Each structure stands twice: as C-alpha cells, then as structure tokens.
C-alpha cells in the first residue's frame, strides 16, 4: 500500500505530467519519467514479502507491577534471499511496541528482546506481531501478521501482612503445617509428583494412563475460610483510579498472606469477578490474576454483595477493602461482624481518618490512604 509520502509523490507526478503536456518542457518530462521509475522500483521492492519465521515468548508472563518483563523474538530467514532490515510492531493491548529486525542473510537467524511496559496493573493481550517492509524511498509499505496472541498479567504490588486472624482461635501464627496428618484431610485434586512427596499418595491408575507419576493433593477442610471482599464501586473512591489501585494493593496483600498461611480464601467483588484458593501456593497466582483484571465500575454496588453475605451461614473471617461508601452501606458492612467470628474493614481514602464507622466489638476498622499504610496498620493491630 502507498504511504503518505507515496500518495504525495503520486499526486505531484500527476500534476507535473499535466503541466508538462501543456508547456512541453523537456526537463519536466525527465522529472516525471524519473519519478515513475522510482515509483515502480519501490513497488517492486516491497512486492516480495520477507519469509520470516518468527517465534515470540514472554518472560515472565505474570509479573508484579513495575518489575521487569521481556518479549523474546526468535527470527529466522528460511528463504534463499537476504532480508533487509525491517520494523516489527508488537500489538500490546490498545498500544504497540516497535521492534527493529536486523538484516538477515539467507538461512540466518537471530534473537532480540524488548521490554514490556509494566507500570500499570492490567491483563493485556500481546500480539500478533506485524512485520512492516518499506522501500528505500518510503513510497510503498507492506505488512504481514505473524505469531499468536498471548496473555500477559501485571499483578498488583503486595505488602507484607502478618497475623491473619483465624476465627474463634485468633491464632496469629496460622496453622502448624508439621502437625497436620498427611492423608487425613479431604481430597482436592491430582498433580504431578515432586521430590519429597509421600509415595503412599501416588495415584497409580492416573500415573499409568498419563505416563508420569501423579499424586493426590489434599486440603484441610477444618481450616477457617477467609472471605475477602474488594469494593469496586467508583463512587466509593470518589472516582479516583489512584485510590482504587491502593485498595487493590491492600486486597492483594491480604490474599497472599492468607495463602501463605495455608488458609482457604474466597475473593468477591460487586462486579462479579472473583476467585477461590484452597490455601496452596499456586492459589496466590490465581487470586492475583483476578485482582490484575478488576476495574472500577460506575454501576457496581457493594450493597447487594453485603446482603448476600448476611444471608449465608455464620462465617469465619471477613476482610472488606473499600473506600468511602455511603454511610448506610458502611453500617451494613460493619453489621456483617454479627455473621462472622472476625471482621476487618479497610477504608482506603485520602480523608480516611474522618470516616465514622460504628462497628461491633469483633470488627476492626483500619483507615489509610495507601495500600502500604493499610499493611502497616494491620501489622500494628496484630502485634497488640
């Protein structure tokens, strides 16, 4: 296809041709002829598309906001002709990243890397890669889409949270994993064997069918359930995306702390997004995947979610991360303490100290303007 420069040159040649047909200047005819030759040569240059073999990978494909993530391109030229330097454009969500591909001799291959933006929490589709070939005069351009679309997660930042309350026992250290008898808890799933697993838990039928050792994974159903609620209502955060990001960090910190303590977790949001964890290490990644995708919702309301929790049977631990909802909604959130052994409310706001909340004795209210401040207040309360 023609570039903007190509369109301008084509229009100029037409004007010169018409002008030359009237004035009969030989110099004008020479310029027009030279322009047509360049125009045709440029078209011939881009007519042959490069036969590049391109493979792309993302390392790592899940990263904490602000951390390093790279796109890796493996590029090969299987043709018998050299490929001139080209520009590849990687689709990155709504934006794009330009990657330079050097000249490749016939049969040659190369690898190149480029940095992926990780300054915003998000779930991003990466790809396909668009390879652009342009003639030396910049008149013609051809594009070729290669590669697949991969998903890339930028997780929220987490802060250290200690002393997760566990219902009536109020243990600050969590369960003692060394005292949990293996095999005496509920079957959860099958997974591949790793060094150190008890061979008594090998599932031989599945191992024979799959050709690799598979072991039974169990969970202790007697552990208290942590219900984590993240308010996604734009009204609660006065429409501030910055405050909402701090709230997401607070929720992510609690989710990771609960998983590290081997507690089952249930993550709920008014927008319907949610995830569950059984208190195992891989669950933290699933919870963070969900939190990477949550967004402020202008129509999201925590009230319906509160009504649903109030109608459930008595729960163990409830953690609610919110901004400054309406006073009636905040009172409803605090009243959930009657349905749970322990409730913690995190109010994330620039004027959190001014927010009044009448809470029962078993409800702890933590007020902060940042996710890190919330974690510090949590740790201070746990130390008492």
C-alpha positions in Angstrom: 0.0 0.0 0.0 1.1 3.6 -0.5 2.5 5.6 2.3 1.6 9.2 2.9 4.8 10.2 1.2 3.9 7.9 -1.7 0.5 9.5 -2.1 2.1 12.9 -2.1 4.7 11.9 -4.7 2.0 10.3 -6.9 -0.1 13.4 -6.7 2.9 15.5 -7.6 3.8 13.4 -10.6 0.2 13.7 -12.0 0.4 17.5 -11.6 3.8 17.6 -13.3 2.6 15.4 -16.1 -0.4 17.6 -16.8 1.7 20.7 -16.6 4.3 19.2 -18.9 1.7 18.2 -21.5 0.8 21.9 -21.8 4.2 23.6 -21.7 6.2 20.9 -23.5 9.3 21.4 -21.3 11.7 18.5 -21.7 13.0 19.0 -18.2 9.5 18.4 -16.8 9.2 15.2 -18.8 12.6 14.0 -17.5 11.4 14.6 -13.9 8.2 12.8 -14.5 9.9 9.9 -16.1 12.4 9.6 -13.2 9.6 9.8 -10.7 7.7 7.0 -12.4 10.9 4.8 -12.5 11.4 5.4 -8.7 7.7 4.7 -8.1 7.8 1.4 -10.0 11.1 0.4 -8.4 9.7 1.0 -5.0 6.7 -1.2 -5.8 9.0 -4.0 -7.0 11.0 -3.7 -3.8 8.0 -4.4 -1.5 6.3 -6.8 -3.8 8.4 -9.7 -2.4 7.4 -10.1 1.2 10.0 -11.5 3.6 9.5 -15.1 4.5 10.5 -14.7 8.1 10.0 -17.4 10.7 9.2 -15.7 14.0 8.5 -17.1 17.4 7.7 -15.0 20.4 7.7 -15.7 24.1 7.2 -13.5 27.2 9.4 -13.9 30.2 7.8 -13.9 32.7 4.2 -13.8 31.5 3.0 -12.8 35.0 4.8 -10.0 36.8 4.3 -7.6 39.6 3.7 -4.0 38.6 7.0 -2.2 38.0 9.1 -5.3 37.6 11.0 -6.4 34.5 9.3 -8.4 31.8 10.7 -9.0 28.3 9.4 -10.1 25.0 11.8 -12.5 23.2 11.7 -12.9 19.5 13.5 -15.7 17.6 13.7 -14.7 14.0 14.8 -16.9 11.1 15.1 -16.4 7.3 14.5 -19.7 5.6 14.5 -18.2 2.1 17.4 -18.1 -0.3 17.4 -14.3 -0.5 18.6 -11.9 2.1 16.0 -9.9 4.1 16.7 -6.2 4.5 16.3 -4.5 7.9 12.6 -4.3 8.8 10.4 -3.0 11.6 8.1 -5.3 13.5 5.2 -3.8 15.5 4.0 -5.8 18.5 0.4 -5.2 19.5 0.3 -4.5 23.2 -3.2 -4.1 24.3 -4.5 -0.8 22.8 -1.0 0.3 22.1 2.0 -1.0 20.2 5.8 -1.6 20.6 8.2 -1.2 17.7 11.0 -3.8 17.4 13.9 -3.5 14.9 14.7 -6.7 13.0 18.3 -6.5 11.5 19.3 -7.7 8.0 19.3 -11.4 7.8 21.3 -13.4 5.3 19.8 -16.5 3.6 19.3 -19.2 6.2 20.4 -16.9 9.1 18.7 -16.5 12.4 18.8 -14.0 15.3 17.3 -13.3 18.6 16.2 -9.9 20.0 14.5 -8.7 23.2 12.4 -5.8 24.1 11.0 -4.5 27.3 7.2 -4.7 28.0 5.6 -1.9 29.9 4.6 -3.0 33.4 3.8 0.4 35.1 0.1 -0.3 35.2 -1.8 -3.2 36.7 -3.7 -5.0 33.9 -4.4 -8.1 31.9 -3.0 -7.5 28.4 -3.2 -9.4 25.1 0.2 -9.3 23.4 0.3 -9.9 19.6 0.1 -10.6 16.8 3.4 -9.2 15.5 3.1 -7.0 12.4 6.2 -7.0 10.2 6.5 -3.9 8.0 8.5 -3.8 4.9 9.2 -0.4 3.2 11.1 0.6 0.1 14.2 2.8 0.4 12.3 5.9 -0.8 9.4 5.4 1.7 6.7 5.3 -1.0 5.4 1.8 -0.5 4.7 -0.3 2.5 3.6 -3.9 3.0 2.6 -5.6 6.3 2.5 -9.2 7.4 0.9 -10.5 10.6 2.8 -13.3 12.3 2.7 -15.0 15.7 -0.1 -15.8 18.1 -1.8 -13.7 20.7 -0.5 -14.3 24.3 -2.0 -13.1 27.5 0.2 -11.1 29.9 -0.7 -10.3 33.5 0.6 -7.3 35.5 -0.2 -8.1 39.1 -0.7 -5.5 41.8 2.1 -4.7 44.3 1.7 -6.6 47.6 2.9 -5.7 51.1 3.8 -7.9 54.0 0.7 -8.6 56.2 1.3 -10.6 59.4 -1.0 -12.1 62.0 -4.0 -13.1 60.0 -6.9 -13.8 62.5 -8.4 -17.2 62.1 -11.9 -17.0 63.6 -12.5 -18.1 67.2 -9.0 -19.4 67.7 -7.5 -15.9 67.0 -4.1 -17.6 66.2 -1.6 -15.1 64.8 0.8 -17.7 63.5 -1.6 -19.7 61.3 -1.8 -23.5 61.3 1.2 -25.6 62.2 1.8 -27.5 59.0 4.0 -30.0 60.7 1.1 -31.2 62.9 -1.3 -31.7 60.0 -1.5 -35.5 59.4 -1.0 -36.4 55.8 -3.9 -38.2 54.2 -6.4 -37.3 56.9 -7.9 -34.4 55.0 -10.2 -34.0 52.0 -9.0 -34.9 48.5 -8.8 -31.9 46.3 -7.0 -32.7 43.0 -4.3 -34.7 41.3 -0.9 -33.1 40.4 2.5 -34.3 39.2 4.9 -35.9 41.7 7.7 -33.7 43.0 10.7 -34.9 45.0 9.7 -35.3 48.7 6.0 -36.3 48.1 4.8 -39.3 50.1 4.7 -42.3 47.7 1.6 -43.5 49.6 -0.3 -40.7 47.8 0.6 -41.8 44.3 -2.5 -42.4 42.2 -1.2 -45.4 40.2 -4.1 -45.6 37.7 -3.7 -42.0 36.6 0.0 -42.3 36.6 -0.2 -45.3 34.2 -2.7 -43.5 31.9 -0.7 -40.3 31.7 2.8 -41.8 31.7 4.0 -39.7 34.7 3.7 -40.0 38.4 0.5 -38.3 39.8 -0.1 -37.8 43.5 -3.3 -36.9 45.4 -3.5 -33.3 46.7 -5.4 -32.9 49.9 -6.7 -29.9 51.8 -7.7 -29.5 55.4 -11.4 -28.6 55.4 -11.2 -27.7 59.1 -9.2 -24.6 58.4 -11.2 -21.3 58.7 -12.3 -19.7 55.5 -11.2 -16.1 54.8 -13.8 -14.2 52.8 -12.1 -11.2 51.1 -14.3 -8.5 49.6 -13.0 -5.7 47.3 -15.3 -2.8 46.7 -15.1 -1.8 43.0 -17.7 1.0 43.1 -16.3 4.2 41.5 -18.5 6.2 44.0 -16.7 4.7 47.0 -13.3 6.1 45.7 -14.7 9.4 44.6 -13.9 8.3 41.0 -10.1 8.2 41.8 -8.3 5.4 40.0 -5.2 6.1 42.2 -7.2 5.4 45.4 -8.6 2.2 43.8 -5.1 1.0 43.0 -4.2 1.4 46.6 -7.3 -0.6 47.6 -6.3 -3.4 45.1 -2.8 -3.5 46.7 -4.4 -3.9 50.2 -6.7 -6.7 48.9 -3.8 -8.4 47.2 -1.7 -8.2 50.3 -4.4 -10.0 52.4 -4.9 -12.6 49.7 -1.2 -13.5 49.5 -0.9 -13.5 53.4 -3.9 -15.9 53.7 -2.5 -18.2 51.0 1.0 -18.2 52.7 -0.8 -19.1 55.9 -2.4 -22.0 54.1 -5.9 -20.7 54.7 -8.7 -21.2 52.1 -9.7 -17.8 50.5 -12.8 -16.6 48.8 -12.4 -13.3 46.8 -15.6 -11.5 46.0 -16.3 -8.2 44.1 -19.5 -6.3 43.4 -18.7 -6.5 39.7 -19.0 -10.3 39.8 -15.3 -11.0 39.4 -13.9 -13.4 41.9 -11.6 -16.3 42.7 -11.1 -19.0 45.3 -8.0 -20.5 46.9 -7.5 -23.7 48.8 -4.6 -22.5 50.8 -1.9 -23.8 48.4 0.9 -21.9 46.8 -0.5 -21.9 43.2 -3.7 -20.3 44.6 -2.0 -17.0 45.2 -1.3 -16.6 41.5 -4.9 -17.3 40.6 -6.1 -14.7 43.2 -3.5 -12.1 41.8 -4.7 -12.9 38.2 -8.2 -11.9 39.3 -7.0 -8.8 41.0 -5.0 -7.8 37.9 -8.2 -7.7 36.0 -10.6 -5.9 38.3 -11.7 -2.4 37.3 -13.7 0.4 38.8 -17.4 0.1 37.9 -19.7 3.1 37.8 -22.7 0.8 38.4 -21.0 -1.6 40.8 -22.6 -1.5 44.3 -21.4 -3.4 47.3 -24.8 -3.4 48.9 -26.1 -6.4 47.1 -23.0 -8.4 47.9 -23.4 -7.4 51.6 -27.0 -8.7 51.6 -25.8 -12.0 50.1 -23.2 -12.4 52.8 -25.7 -11.5 55.5 -27.9 -14.4 54.4 -25.2 -17.0 54.5 -24.5 -19.2 57.5 -22.0 -18.0 60.1 -18.5 -17.5 58.6 -15.0 -17.4 60.0 -13.0 -14.3 58.8 -14.3 -11.5 56.7 -12.0 -8.8 55.3 -13.6 -5.9 53.4 -11.5 -3.4 51.4 -13.5 -0.3 50.5 -13.2 3.4 50.0 -15.8 5.8 51.4 -19.2 4.2 50.6 -22.4 5.8 51.7 -22.9 5.8 55.5 -25.7 3.3 55.2 -23.6 0.9 53.2 -20.7 1.2 55.6 -23.0 0.5 58.5 -24.3 -2.6 56.6 -20.7 -3.8 56.1 -19.9 -3.3 59.8 -23.0 -5.2 60.8 -21.6 -8.3 59.0 -19.5 -8.7 62.1 -22.5 -10.4 63.7 -22.3 -13.1 61.0 -18.5 -13.7 61.2 -16.2 -14.6 64.0 -13.8 -11.8 63.0 -14.2 -8.9 60.6 -11.7 -6.4 59.4 -12.7 -3.3 57.4 -10.0 -1.5 55.4 -11.0 2.1 54.5 -8.8 3.5 51.7 -9.2 7.2 51.3 -7.3 10.4 51.5 -9.5 11.5 54.3 -10.0 8.1 55.9 -9.5 9.4 59.4 -12.7 11.4 59.1 -14.8 8.4 58.2 -17.1 7.4 61.0 -17.9 3.7 61.4 -19.9 2.2 64.3 -18.7 -1.3 64.5 -19.3 -4.2 66.8 -16.5 -5.4 69.2 -15.3 -8.1 66.9 -14.9 -5.7 64.0 -11.5 -3.9 63.4 -11.5 -0.8 61.2 -8.2 0.2 59.6 -8.0 3.6 57.9 -5.3 4.6 55.5 -4.7 6.4 52.2 -2.4 3.8 50.8 -2.0 0.0 50.5 1.3 0.1 52.3 -0.2 2.2 55.1 -3.0 -0.4 55.4 -0.5 -3.2 55.8 1.4 -1.3 58.5 -1.7 -0.6 60.4 -2.7 -4.3 60.1 0.6 -5.4 61.4 0.4 -3.0 64.3 -3.0 -4.2 65.2 -1.9 -7.8 65.0 1.0 -7.1 67.4 -1.3 -5.9 70.2 
